[in-house]
């Protein structure tokens, strides 16, 4: 049985997915509900505008990153649409890295790098290991339905 053979891999995927989901979810939650996205725009717009980027990029970036982190963090926690979430969060990380680098080429990656490492781990780990998730349950239901 798959559970008895790959328990450590299943546990590793579960912990990594839920942990990464929690990091992004609470980051997005803060931006959307506590700080408010319009205030996030105000925080990031000034340094980006000083480097010549138009306000449109600050606004789109703040809304995109805030809601992607909130929604995709939640979907990672439960294991729903995992790869869509990972790709969107990967784009979120790339967008943030470009913005930070644009403002200050030698910026502190201490918060970004662990998220990137976990994201890459989840992206390259075999999907067969991620059995404690809504996606896996959904695939089982589809398989059972198709066989009868």
Helices and strands as residue ranges (DSSP letters): H 2-5, H 7-29, I 30-35, H 37-50, H 55-78, H 82-103, H 112-124, G 127-129, H 134-147
